[in-house]
Every structure is written in C-alpha cells, then in structure tokens.
Amino acid sequence: MAKLGLESPSRRAFLGGTGALVVAVALPLKSLAQSGAAKVLAGEAGAQSFAPNAFVRIATDDTVTVLIKHIEFGQGPFTGLATLVAEELDADWAQIRAEHAPADATLYANAAFGPIQGTGGSTAMAVSYELMRKAGAAARVMLVAAAAKAWSVPPAEITVAKGVVAHEATGRSSGFGALAEAAAQEAPPAEPALKTPDRFVYIGKDMPKLDTGGKLDGSALFTLDVYRDGMLTAVVAHPDKLGAKVASVDETAARAVPGVVDVKTLGSGVAVYAETTFAALKGRRALAVAWDETGAETRSSAEIAAAAQEAARGRGALAREAGSVDEAFKGEGTILQAEYLFPYLAHAPMEPLDAVIARSEDGIEAWMGSQIQTLDQGTIAAVCGVEPAKVAIHTMLAGGSFGRRAQPTSHLAAEAAQAFMAAGGTRPVKLMWTREDDIRGGYYRPLMAHRLRGLVAPDGAILAWEQVIAGQSFLAGSPFEGMVQNGIDPTMVEGASDLHYAIPNLHVSVHTLPSPVTTLWWRSVGHTHTGYAVETFLDELLERGGKDPVEGRLALLAEEPRLAGVLSRAAEIAGWGRAPGEGRAFGVAAVHSFNSYVAQIAEVSIEGGVPRVHRVWCAVDCGLAVNPNVVAAQMEGGIGYGLGAMLFDEITLEAGGAVRQSNFHDYRSLRIGEMPEVEVAIVPSTENPTGVGEPGVPPIAPAVANAMRRLTGRTPRRLPVVAAV
C-alpha cells in the first residue's frame, strides 16, 4: 500500500463506515437537497452510504463529519462551517469532525466565483451560511423520519438534542449512528426548515476550533507529510530575474551528487530529482544554468517606482467621478496634495509551496494546499493529458496563504505536473519550494503609487477629492481577466472608487503599468494600499479643517450606518477623547472591505526613531458572528500581519532586476514582543455573515500612521515605515 505518512483521505474514504449517512445539497445557488444524492451505493466491504458528493457524513460510531469545500489554512472554515451543520443537526459538538471535500466544482463551487471551487475574498462563510445549515437540517429530518418509522410514532413527537434522537412518551432514544443506515433510505427534504436565531445553541458562541488538536499533537496532515511509495523529491532552479527563461544548463555536477536521480528542464526552470530533499537541494546548488533575460524585468524596484509615480501625476482611466473636481479646485479653500508609494510585498506564509503528484488507477492524484481547486485540477489535467474529472485533488491543510495559494495561473500545479511528467509520469513526485524560492519567486502584492489632492473649505468641509493610482494588474492576462472592465482592474481601485465618505466632488482614475514581475492578490488585496492612502489623507484633511478624526469621519458617514457603527464602537472601547499616555498618541482608521466593516484605534509611541504600537482597539461588523472567537482571532491576526508589513516589509529589485530579500532575516514578520495588546469588539448584527479573513488588515497601518503624524508632524508617505525612518 502506498504510504502517506498518516494516510490521506481519498474518495473511497468518504464512503467509509457501515451504514454511514451522507447528505448532499445542490450547489451553488439555492441549496436545495439534491435528488441524486439519495441513491444508495455499495461501498467498500459492503458498506452502504450516499454518493460522496455531500456535505454531511454520519457514521455508525455517532461521529458527524462535515465536508468543507473551502481550504483550511488557519482562517477557520473547518470550525465555522461545521458549526452551521451542528446547529441545525442538533449534534453534540464533541461528535463533530471536519474534512476537506473532494475537488468537484459541480458540487462544491464557490457561488461568489461562479462554476469554480475555491477560497478567497473572505467568501467562505458568506456563500455557505444557508447552504451548510440546510445540509445539517436535511440530515436531521432524515434521522427523525427513520426513528419515527422504527418506533411507530409521529415524527412531530420526536426531539433531537446534543446528538440524541428521543421520543419522550415512550422513553425511547438513540444516537445518530444507530439510525444512519435506515436514515439513508429516506428521501432528503427539498427545503428543510431552519431554526430561528432565538433557538441557536452553537451559532454565535465560542466553539473550540476543530483543527487545533491535530495541529498541537502533530496528527494534522500537511502536504509535507505526504509520502508515496517510490516517490522522488523535486526542487526547481528558478531564474534570479523575474521573466527570464532557461538558455542552457550544465547538469554534470548535479548528477554527480549522491541521491540525485535526474535533471530536467521545465518551462519554469530546471528540476532536480532525488531520493531525499537534502540530495535534491544539494544537486540544485551544483547546477550551472545560463538564463535568457530577453523577457525579464531588469529594472530596479526604484526605477519601477519612479515610473509609477510619474504616471500617477497625470490622470488615468476613469474609475469614478462625481460632481466636478476641476471646478471645485477653483474655489476658495486650502489645497492639500500628497504622493504615496507602496512596495512589492511577499506573502511569506509559514509553510512554503509544495505538492505531490502521482499516477492513480484511472488518472492522476494530487495532494496540495489548493486554494482554487478547479483551476489547479484543469491545469494538472492539461499537462498530464487526461480529462479534469480524472484528476483527484486532495486538499491538504496549509500553513497560511494570505493569497499566495490562490493562483489564477495555477503556476504551482503546472510546475508540479510538469515535473511529474518530465520524470516519466510513473513515479510519484513531491515538488518542494524553499522559503527562498517563494520570497524570490515573484507573485507579489504589486508595487503601487498614489497621488491625492484635496480641497478643504474655510469652514472645514472637504469639498473635493482627486486620487490617481498607478501600478500593475495581476488580473490582466489571467483566467480572471473578465473582471477587468473598461481597462480598469477593480482590485487596483477598490477602497478608492467606492469611497464611502460624502465628498461632493470626486475623481478616481488609474494607470495600468505592465511588468514581467509576477504579481498576485495579497491579504485584503487593493485595500492594502487604498485603505492607507484614503485614511491617512482624510485624516490630514480633517485636521486642516479643524475636525476631530472620529467626529469628522462620522459627519461624512451619515449614509453609511454600519461603517459609522464600527467607528463609534471602536472610539467607545478605546475611550476616545481621553489623553493618551506620555509620549504617545492615538490614531484611527475605518475601512469597509469584503462586505465587512472594521475600525481600529492604535496607541503609538516613537522609540529610537521607530514606532511602537502599544494597544489596538478594533470594532468589526461582519454580520452575524457565527464563531466570535474565530472572528476575534482573525482581527488579531490581521492586525499583526498588516502591522508587520507596514513597519518592515518590502521586496526590493536590485539594479538589473534580481530580488534582494530571501528569508525571514531580511523579510521579517512581526515578532511576538512587537505585537500590541488588542481588544476586539464585535458589533451585534442580524445581517447574514460576511468575511473576516481579510478585513482586519487594512485599518491598522493608517491608524498607526495617523498616530505617528500627531507625534512627529508628518505622515509616512512611503512604506515600510522603518526603512523610511
């Protein structure tokens, strides 16, 4: 039997367990029970179960396994989506388990993405809230129906609580497992009734995360843990300059390294195959590769930045216009102008990229932390010459992503499949990227420049706002190019083109500047730079107009009650209006992103010329908070991630185009001693849930910058701050 360390789930595993009850719900829109899922199939060892295109599996040992269509890389979908099933099923939390669903867009598409299975844009809870509740409710109805027939009592007299099905009048009761086989014969209801919020037991409560235990005791499986019999490890030598290609290679020294099995040239570089990771890395170091730099980026990042800043000094493609900015600027008042520059940023997840590809009996199997399974599945199929349905992707737990694993071009899947096929397409291949490969390998948050101009009237009112953005589009030329409308990539202008502050005269435009540097969405995408530019520039305009930063914002948010609500709540918990500690200042920012609303207030001092963030008060409105502890954790994590990037991080291209940074020593994360104390307030809401994976990031940098201006008299216009000090 092929080894997987601890055996990874397969499609057959979803059928495991005698008499298991599996409930499927149709995707993507209305969450109606799928009639085809009622078909009973013979599984292994004669076990009976529904077809594995399902969300809920109930085994004879009473465990309830929820199949999660979204990858779990720390943001909480295992726990959050399983909570919805447990709520409507009336299961006991102790019996709930979670597993990644198979890669199958016909069943597991993300309704926000169309016919594509994938995770991103903080959509997992938003698109699955009703869907997963109905899956749990349908399973409950079927269990009750089975019990009613077995006990010859009306279904209406049966209750379910904490995993026990009971009939009070006769004193009979049963766990789920004993009823699973009979329940499997019941037709799933098309529209199961859902609980009203006043009956919620789990939704809105702090439930323990389902994936924590395995991560603590080491039983959780990541791609690194996957081993197959006869497996080779492959590492790829990529060019030093982004966009370069292999011209020639001398393999002699690499092949002489003990353990090295083969060397092959791929489209992305030169792959070295070995029996061990150590041998593969040593063999790669021994390669002598000449690169064709004809299509490479050979400018330095300073040169790229200068071009972006120059472009932003003139207007670009119109993203939004209201009133007449040009006429407004002819009027009386104070004009403020500012230029901002934001660097390339790497994602730097704790687990670098990796994937395992193997031949199966009827196709290809892949194990990887796939964030967009449908694209990866299609890419592997094309490279390996099979139909996409013949590619089984096992989505593994992943050690972070921040956008890095959401690849429109599926470049990791393509490289893994190419490495597998180049080696003969028979022996399993594990492709591994080191952290240096990832930090230097491109797919960065684009370098962006902003120019802003604002007009403050003598009475303090903000009358005009002009914002021009210049940078690179990562959607152009990708499978998501259809999102680009009228030459405008919406991810470049989000947070600016939809400005929520009531300013009568507004102009927002954008320049798209091509480069061979490969770029990608980064946690909170365009809001990473627009949130900073908007919130710091607004703060300065309010100051010029003699307005309090909180009260001035609230006056501009009369038509935006939810954004005003989080701002008011953050001010309340921070005690806005009181004096900060000696040598300290408060800064505030509020950003609406991914349909959630977040405001943050930071208390900052300057120590040795470097900002020190002591406390952050955060208020979030993400609709109904299914798991408040997950929401708070994502706000805290977003604050730490955004603060580290704001203070320290940039990817620098040297003269000639080579990337300077390589690992955490020169592209570092926020250290634990630098993490501020954080207080999170979740604003109560009856709205459906929205995302929390990304919205915690955008407000922290401008909140800190606004505090810094109060201490130093200037706003940092170029990030990172420490490099600029």
N, C-alpha and C positions, 0 to 999 in steps of 0.2 A: 504493500500500500504506500502511495506517495506520502511523504512527510510534509506537515505544515507547522512544525513546532507543536502547538496545540491545534488540532485540526480545524481548519477554517470552514465556515458554513458553505454548503452547496445547495443547489436547487432541491436535491433529494432530501436534504436535512429539513427543509420546510415542511416535508410530508411526514417527518418522523413522529413516532408516538402513536400507539394503538388507539384508535377512536378519537384522534385529535379533531377538534372543531376549528375550522379556519373560515373566517368571514371575509368576503371580498366586497369592495364598494367601487362602483364605476367612477372613472375619472374622465375629464378633470373638473367638470363644472358643478353638477347638481348633487353629487354624492349619493345617487340612488343605488340601492343594492343591485348587484349585477346578477342577472338570472343565470348566466352560465356558471357562476361560482357555486351553484347548488349541486352541480354534478359531482357525484362521489367517485373518486378514483382509487384504484388499488395501489397502495404504496409499497415500500419495502416490507418484507416479512408479513405480507398480507394486511398490513395496517390500512385503515380506511381514513380518508381525510378529504377535505375540499381541495380543489386545484390550488397550487401555491401562489396564485396571483391575488394575494389577500393582505389584509392589514392585521387581523387578529387570529392567533392560534391558541387554542385551549387544549392542553394535554391531559392525559388521564391522571397525572400527579397533581392536578389543580393549578399548575403554573399557567399563566397567561403571557404569551409572548406577543409583543406588538412589533410589527414590521414597519420600520421607519424608512420612508423614501428619501429622506434628506441625510446627507453625511453628518456624522457627529465628529467635530474636531474641537470640542470644548465649549461650543456656544449653547448647548442644552437641548437639542431636538429629541434625543432619546427620552429624557425626562419629561419635557413639556408635552410632546405629542402622546406619550404613553399615559400622561395624566388625564388627557381628554378621554381616552378609551376606558381607563379605570373608573372615571367618574360615571359614565353612562352605563358601564357594565356592572357597577356596584361591586367591583372586586375589592379584595383586601390588598393594600399596597405591597405587602410582603410577597404576594404571589406574582407581581408584575415583573416582566423581563422585557428587554428591547433588543432587536437585531436590525441590521441594515436589510432593507428589501433588495430583491434582485434588480438588476438593470433591465427595466422593461417600461419604455415610455408609453405603451398602450395602457398600462395600469397605473404607473407611478409618475406621470408627467406633472411638472410644476405648472399650475394654472396661470401663474404670472409670466411664464416663459413660453407658453404655447405648447406644442407637442414635443416637449423636451423635458427629460428628467434631469433635475439639477438643483443646486442650492446656491443662493446668493441674493443680494439685495434685501437682506433681512425679511425674506418672504415665507420662511418655513411655517411659522405659526399662523401668519395671516391667511395663507391659502389652504391650510389644513384644519383650521379650527372646527368648522362644521363637519368636514369630511371625517375626521377621526372620531368625533363624538357620535356620528351616525354609525360608524363601524362598531363601536362599543355597544350602542343601543340595540343594533340589529342582533348582535350576539346574545345580548340579554333576553330579547324577545324569544329567540330560538331555544335557549336554555329553559325559559319558563314554559314554553309550549311542550317541550319534551317532558318536563316534570309533571305538567298537568295531565298528559296522557298516561304517564306511568302511575300516577296516584289517583287517576279518575276524579279530578277536581277541576273546577273552572280556573282558567289562567288568571282571572282577575283576583282570585283569593290568594295567589302566591306572591310572596315577597322575596326580595333579594337584598342582602346587606353583607358587606365585608366578605364576599366570596361564598356565601351560604344561601342556597335556594331553600325556602321554607314554606310550609303550609301550617299555619298556627292551629287551625281547628282540629287537624288530625295528628299534630305533633311530628309530622314527617319533615325531614330536611336532608339536604345533600350538598356536597361540594360540586364545583363545576365539572371536575374530571369524570365523575361517575355518570354524568348526564351528557358528556361530549359526543359519544357515538350516536346516541338517539337524537341529540340536537342537530347532528349533521344531516339527518334525514329531513329536517324541517326546511320549508321554503323561506329564504330571507325576506324580511319585510321591505317593501319599496321605500317607505317613508316612516321609519321608526320615530316615535315621539321622543323628544329631548326634554331634559329637565329644565325647569325654570331656575334662574340664579339663586333663589331663596332656598333651593334644595341641594345646592352644591356641597359636597363633602371634601373634595380634593382641589377643585379649581379655586384659585385664589389663596391657597395655603402653601406653606413652605414644606414641600415634599423633598425627601433626600434624593440626590441625583443617582440615577440608576447605574451610571458608568464609573462612579467614584471607587467602589470596592475593587473592581478589577484593575484599575489603574494604581491602586495602593498596593495590592498584593502581587502584581505582576502578571496576573492571568489574562489581562486585556491584550488583544492581539492587534498589532500594527503591521504594516507591510514588511518592516524589517524582520518580524518574527516568522514570516512565511518561508518555508523551505520545501522544495520538491526533490524527489529522487533524481540524481544526475544533474542537478541544477548548476549552471555556470553563473558567476557574478560578472557583470559588465560595468565598466566605467568609461565615460567618453571624454576625450580631449576636445574641448571647445576652443574656438579662437579667442585670442586676447581682445580683439576688436570686434564689436558687435556688427554683424552683417558680413563678416569675412567667410570664405569657404576654403576647403582643403585644396591646395595646389598639388602637393606631393607629400609623401611620408616615407621615412626610413624606419621599418619595423624591426630591424635586426636586433638591436639591443633589448627591445621589449620582449621579443620572442625568446630571448635567452634567459629571462627571469624564471626561476623555478616556480611552477604552478600556473604560468601563463599558457593558455591553450590556443588562442587565436587572436588575430588583429584584423579588423575590418573597417573600411571607410564607409561612413554613413553620410546622409545628407547634411547632418548637423555637426559632424566631426569624425573623430577616429575612435572606434570602440576597441577596448582591450578586454578580452575574456579570460577568466582564470577560475581555478578551483576554489580560491579564497578571496576575500575582499582585500587582504593585505597584498597578495600577489598581483591582483588587478591594479591597485593603486601604484605599486612599485613599477609594474610594467608600463603604466601610463607615463610615469615620470621619465622612463627611458626612451620614450618616443622622440623622434625628430620630425616635426611637422612644419612644412612651409605653407603659408596661408596666402590665398589670393584675396587682397584687400580692395579689389576694384569696387565692390558694392558696400564696403564697410563705412561706418561712421568714424572719420579720422579727425573731426573737430574735438576740441576740448569742451568740457561742460561749460566753461566760462565763455567760449565762443558761441555755443548754442544758446546760452542765457542772454548774451548780448543781442543776438538776432531776435529772440523772443521779446526782449524789452523794447527794441527798436520797432518791431511790428506793432506792439501794444500802444505806441504813441500816436498811431492813426487808427481810425475806426475800421472794424472788420464786418463780417457777415452779421446782419441784424438778428439778434436773438429775442429782444423785446424792446418795445418803445411805448411810452405813454406820455401824453402832453407834448410839450415842445421844450426839450432841453436847451437848444440853442437860444431860443427867445428868453428862457428863464435866466440864462447866464448873463444876459444883457442888463438884467435888473439890479437893484440895489442889494447889497449884502456882502458877506465875506466868502471868498472862494478858497477852498482847500483842495490841494492836489497831492497825490501820493502814488508811488510806484512800489510794487511788491514783487519779490522773486521767491519761488518755491522750488527746491531742488528735486532731482530724481530721488526716489525712495525705494529701497528694497523691502520686501515683506518680512524676511528673516524669521519664518516660523521655526519653532524649536526642532521639529522633525523636517529635515530636508526632503526633497522629492525622491521617490522610489516607486518601483513597480515590478511585478513578477508576471511573466507571460509563459504559458505552457500550452502544449497541444492536448486536446481532450479527445474522447472517442469520436465525437461528431463535429468538432470545431476548435475553438480557442477559448482558453480560460485566462483571465487576468485578475490579479489581486493588486489593488492600489487605492489610495485615498482619493477616489474620483469625486470631484465636485460637480461636474456636468457629465453624468454617465452616458447620456445619449450621444454626445459629440465624441467622447472617448471610444464608445462602442463602435460607432461608424468609422472612426479613424483606424482603429485596430483591424476592423473587417477589411477596409480598403487595402491596407498594407499587406495583410495576410492572405488576401484573395478569397475571402469567404463572405457569406451574407451576414449582415449585422445580427440577425437572430441566432447565428451560430457562435457569437461571441458572448460568453458569460462573464460579466464583470462582478467580482466580489468586492463591494465597497468596504474598505477597512477603516477602523478608527484612525484618525490622523492627528498628529501633534501640532495643531494650529494650521492656519491658512492665511487669513487676513486678505483673501483674494487671490493668493498665489496659485491655488489648485483649480481655480475657475478659469480655464484657459480656452478662449474662443477658437484658437488654432489647434488645441489638443496636442501641443508640442511634446509633452512628456509621453503621452500614449503613443504618439507617432514614433518617437525615438526608441521607446521600449519595443514596439512591434518591429521596427526596422532592425534593431539589434538582434531580436529573436530570429527573424527571417534570414539575416545575413549570416548567422551562425548555422544555418541549415534548417531551421524551423522544426527541429525534433527535440533537442534537449531544452528543458526549461531554462529561462534566463531571468536573473534578477538584475535590473538596472538600478544603479545607485548614484545619486548626486551627493557630493560632499557639500558642506556649508559654503566652501569657497566656490564650488560650481554655481551654487544658487546666487550668492551675493554678486558674483561677477558675470552671471549668465543672462543679464537683462531681465525683461518683463517687470519693469519698474513703474512706480507711480510717475506719470510724466512730469518733466520739468515745466513749470508754468510761470508766466509773467502776467501781472495785472497793472492797469493804470486806472486810477479813480480820480474823479473830480466832483466836488460837491459845492452847493451854494447854501449858505445859512443867512436867512433874512435878519434884519436888525432886531426883530422881536424873538429871535431864536428858532424860528421854524425852518425846517430843512425843505428847501424849495426845488432843488434839482440834484440829480444823481446820474453821473455818467461812469460806466465801467466797461473797459475793454480788456479782454482776456486773450492771451496768445500762448499756444503750446501744441502738443502733439495729440492726435486722436488715436486711441487703440482700437476703436470700433471700425474705423475705415479699413477696408480690405479683409475684414474678419467675417465669419458667418453671421455676426450681429450687425452688419453694415446697414441693414434695413432700418435701424434705429436712427441713422443719420438722415436728417430731413433738411432740405434746402441748404445743404453744405454745412449743417451745424450738428456736431456731436453733442447730444444732450448732456452727456456726462461731464463735458467741459464747462458747462454754464449752469448746471443745477445749483441751486442755492443763491444764484445771482439773477437769472432770468425769471425766477419765481419769487422775487423779493417780497417778503410779507409786510414790510413796513410801508405805511401810507405816505408815499412821497409823490407829489403830483406830476413831476416831470422826470422821466426815467429813460435812459438809453443804455442797453447792454448789447455788446457785439463781441465777435470772436474771430481770431485768426487761427487757422489750422496749418501747422508747420510740419512737414514730413521730415523724418529722420530714420536711418537704419536702426537706431536704438529701439529694441523691442520694449513695448510698454503694456501695462495691464492695469485693471482696476485694483485699488488698494483700499483698505478698510475705510469705508464711507465715501470712497470714490471722489467725485468732484467737490463734495462738501469739505474735503481735507484742505482745499485752498480757498474756495469761495467763502466758506464759513469764517475763515480767519480774516480775509480781506474785508468782507462785509462788516463783521462785528467790531473789528478794530477801527475801521474808517468811520463807521456810525458813531462809535464812542467818542472819537475826536470831534465829529460834527456836533454832537450833543454838548460836549464840553465848550466848544466855541460859542454855542448858543446859550450857555449858562444853565443847561439842563442836567438834572441828576441822571446818572446812567440807567437806573431802573425806572424811575418815573418817566424819563424821556422816552424810553422804549415803550412803556405801557401806553403812553399817549399815542404812539404810532401804531399800536396793535388793537385798536378799538374793534376792528373787523376780524381779528384773529384771536378768539377767546381761548383756544387751547394753548397757543404759544404764550399768550399773556398769563394763562393759568400757571404754567410751569415757572415762568419768570417770577410771578408773585410768590409762589411756594418756595422757590429757592431763596428769595430775599427774606422770607419769613424764617426759615430754619437757620439761615446764616446770621439773622439779627441785623439785617441791612440798616444802615443809619448809625450804628454804634461806631465808636472809634476802634480801628484795628490796633494790634499790639505795636509797641515802639519799634520803629524802623520797618514797619510792614504796611501793606496797602491791599485793598480789595479790588478785584476786577470781575466783571460779569460778562457773560455771553449767552445767547439763546439761539438755538438752531432747530429748524424743522427739517428732518431728513428721513427718508424711507417711511413716510407716513407716521412717524413718531415725533414727539416734541420733547426737547431736553434743554434745560437751562442750568448753568453752573456758575458758581461764585468761588473764586480762588483767593486765598490769603497768601501773600507772597512777600518775601524779603530779598535783598541782594546781599550775598555773602561772597566776598572775594571776587566781586565783579560778575558773579554767576547767580541767576535767580534760584531761590529756594522756595518751593511750594509747600506750605505747612498744612493747610487744610483745604478741602474742596467740598462745597455743599452742592448737591445735584438733585434736581427735581425732574422726573420723567413722566410723561403721559404717553403710554403705549397701548391705550385702550384697556380692556380687562387684563389684568396681570395674572396669567394662569399659574405661574410659579414665581412668587415675589422674590425668593432667594436667587433664582436664576436671573431675573431682571436686575437685581442689585449687583450680582456678580458681573454681569455684562457691562453695567455702567462703570463699575470699579476697574474692570479690565480695559475698557475703552479709554478711561482717564489715564491709566498707566501707559497704555500703548501710544496714545496721542501725545502725552507729555514727553515721553522718551524721544519720539520723533521730533517734536518741536525744539527740544533742548539740544539734541546731539546729532541727529542723523541726516546724512546726505550721501548720495553716490556721486563720486567725482570722476569724470573722464579726464585723464591726463592729456597733455599735448600729444596728438597722434591718435587719441581715441581709446587707449587702454584704461580699464577701470582700476582705480586706486585701491578701494576697500576690498576686504576678503573674508573677514570673520568678525566675531563679536569684539575683538580687541580694537578694531578701528571702525566698526559699525555696531555700536553697542546699544543694548537695551537699557531701560531704566532699572537701576539697582534697587534692591528692596529697601535700603536705607534712604533712598530718594523718593520713595512712594509716599505721597501725602496721606494724612488721615482723611477718609472720605465718609460723608454722611449722605445717604440716598433716601429721598422721599418719593414714593410712587403715588401719583395723583389718582385718586379713585375715579373710575370711569365705567360706564355701561356700554361703551363702544366695543366693537369686535377687536380682538388683539391685533397689534401691529408689531413690527420688528424691534429687536433690541441689540442685535449683534453689532451693528454699525453706529447707531445714533449717539452713543456715548462718547465717540471720538471727537467730532467737530468742535464742540464748545470749549474744550479745555485749553487749547493753545491761545485763542483770542482772549479768554478770561485771564490767563496768566499775563499775556502781553498788555492788556489794559491795566492790570495792576502795576506792571513794570513801568508804564508811562507815568503813572502817578508818583512813582519813586524816582525815576530818572529824567522825566520830562520828554522822553521820546518813545515812540512805538517801534519795536523791531520790524523792519520792512523786508528783511531777508532772513529766511530760516536756513539752517538751525540757529538758535539764539547763541549758543555757546561758541560756535565757530565765528560768529559775528562780533562777540564781545572783545 
